[in-house]
Amino acid sequence: MKKWLLLVVLVLAGFSALERIAPTGPVVDTSGANAALMQVIARRQSDTQVQGVGRVSRLLADDLKGSRHQRFILDLPGGGTLLIAHNIDLAPRIDSLRQGDEVEFYGEYEWNDRGGVVHWTHHDPRGSHAGGWLRHKGRTYE
């Protein structure tokens, strides 16, 4: 009887501890979100439409030469990094973007030895290229 009582107390204590350390917001499983992207990176492909998600590790200065681009680096859940070059002449700039924020993206991937870059994260005003987008805190920028 004492063993059962001790077991019940330990189980309840364990559940209580889990509740205190559990995340308070919704939990999203992104383990498979970048599977196709990771294959494209491994194959060193370029000119490929990709979709994925990452966490902002570094905010870079805007590129103001030619078409203006907001630039930042994402850490990918499967490992590695990715530069995002978002054309702010054709799509709104993400002014609220901060280090640590999660960003979903759809655009054209170009391989390089640093992990690659995703651009074309905006609509194409001519309609000749697939439109892309960025999603940050529930808002889509295209």
Secondary structure, 3 states (H helix, E strand, C coil): CHHHHHHHHHHHHHHHHHHHHCCCCCCCCCCCCCHHHHHHHHCCCCCEEEEEEEEEEEECCCECCCCCEEEEEEECCCCCEEEEEEECCCCCCCCCCCCCCEEEEEEEEECCCCCCEEECCCCCCCCCCCCCEEEECCEEEC
